[in-house]
Amino acid sequence: MTESEPVGSITEEAFKLFRAMSTTPHAHSEGEEAATHVCTATWCPVCQVVGFVQDNPEALAQVSQSAATLARSLRDLFDAAMKPEDEK
């Protein structure tokens, strides 16, 4: 059994996901060729997102921060809605 990386905050995990999406895929095992996405059209949304993230790494940080703020706001809203009436 291998030790896995600890799970981070929503922002950290979103950053890891976007970073993984924006890097070139690596081979899964020795001798195996890496799977790559070959874009045959300029409208491919995957290629557009990856290209944008590679050209604008600061945008990824801003999106991650916005996602974390949204998550906190939703959590606060949910907490307020779940409080008993006498505590409000």
Secondary structure, DSSP 8 states (H G I E B T S, - for coil): ---------HHHHHHHHHHHHHS----SSTT---------STT-HHHHHHHHHHH-HHHHHHHHHHHHHHHHHHHHHHHHHHS-GGG-
